[in-house]
Amino acid sequence: MYDGVRFVWLNTYPYYKNDWRRAVNMLSFAVRLLNSAVGLPKPVAVTGCSVHRLAALAARKFSSRYKAKFLFEERDLWPQVLIDMGKLSK
């Protein structure tokens, strides 16, 4: 619990380089998220962030399973920010 919010930590397949193990890590996170609901109370809201697409998709599926509010958090806006500031061309 942190400030009244319950967090559940999921163990995933480890990786140390940006190779095929990273993709397996992403897939293992999505699968474990969808299987982690057993025994947990119904969530009010689920936040899915764009760290990788499978995280957000799994969070969306998780929220729809419980008819909970889904919040999408976009994290990787840096290319667009640089374009908007005129520091990078399209």
Sequence and secondary structure as in RCSB ss.txt:
>XXXX:A:sequence
MYDGVRFVWLNTYPYYKNDWRRAVNMLSFAVRLLNSAVGLPKPVAVTGCSVHRLAALAARKFSSRYKAKFLFEER
DLWPQVLIDMGKLSK
>XXXX:A:secstr
 BTTB          SSSSHHHHHHHHHHHHHHHHTTTT    SEEEEETTSHHHHHHHHHHHHHTT EEEEE  
  HHHHHHHTTSS  
